[in-house]
Structure formats: C-alpha cells, structure tokens
Amino acid sequence: MKLLITMLLFAIVLVLCWPLALLILVLWPILWLLAIPFHVIGMAMQALLALVRVILFLPARILGYRVSR
C-alpha cells in the first residue's frame, strides 16, 4: 500500500512538474545512502537501551517478579 501511494504521488508530481520528478529520481538514492549511518546508529542505540533495561530489571527477575498480562 505504501508503494502504491508513493507511485501515485510520483505520478502526480511527474504530471505537474516533470523536472522536479526527475530531480527526485536522481537524488533519492543519494539521500538513501546518506541515511544509512543514521539507521546504524539508531539500531545501536536501540540495542544499548535494551541492554540497560535488561541490566536494570535483572534483580527483579532474579527475585521472581513476573508481569501479569
């Protein structure tokens, strides 16, 4: 569904302003490559926060605390 919406928006931009659509086609892979380090940093931060959470809740797990669901 996301791809369909993206293609529809691109078609609208292509009809209304084709130079902008061509610029988007050229710049999109470059922007995607520039965003890769931020994705890696985000995954590392998520893993670090998960580790901190596990360390903080370790005493409770040792004592047998269970979350009721």
N, C-alpha and C positions, 0 to 999 in steps of 0.2 A: 504494500500500500504506500509506503514511504517513497519507493522508486517511482510509482505511478504519479504521485503528487509532484515529485521532483521533475519528472519528464514533462508534465503538464505546465509547470511554471517555466521551464526552459523553453517550451514551445511558445508560450505567451511572450516571453522576452525576445525570442527569435523573431516573432512577427512584429512586435512593437519597435524593437531597436536591435537589429542584427549585429552591428559592431560590438555592442555590449555582450551579446550572447557569444560571439567569437572570443572576446576577451576572457569571459568566464571559462570557456573551454580550454584556453591556453593557460590561465593562471591557476585553475583548480588543482592540477597535480602538484604544482609547486607549493601551494598552500598546504596540501595534504602532507607533503614531505617535510615541510617546516613544522607541522603539528606533531610529528612522530615523537620527538623528545618530550613534549608535554604529556603525551599519553604514557610514556615510560615512567616519567616522574610521578604521574598520578597513580599508576599501578604500584610503584614502590611505596608511596605514601600510604596507600590503602593496606598494603601488606604490613607496614610498620605499625599502623594503628591497630590492625588485627592482633599483632604480636603483643602490643601494650595491653590490649583488652584481655588477652589470654593470661598474661602475667598478673594483671590486677585481680582477675576473678579466680586465680588458682587457689588461694586459701579457702574460698567458699566451696570450690569443687572438692577439695580435699576433705572438708568437714561434711560433705554430703548434701549441700544445698542444691535443690532442683527447681527450675522454673516451672510453674504449673501452666499448662497450655489449654 
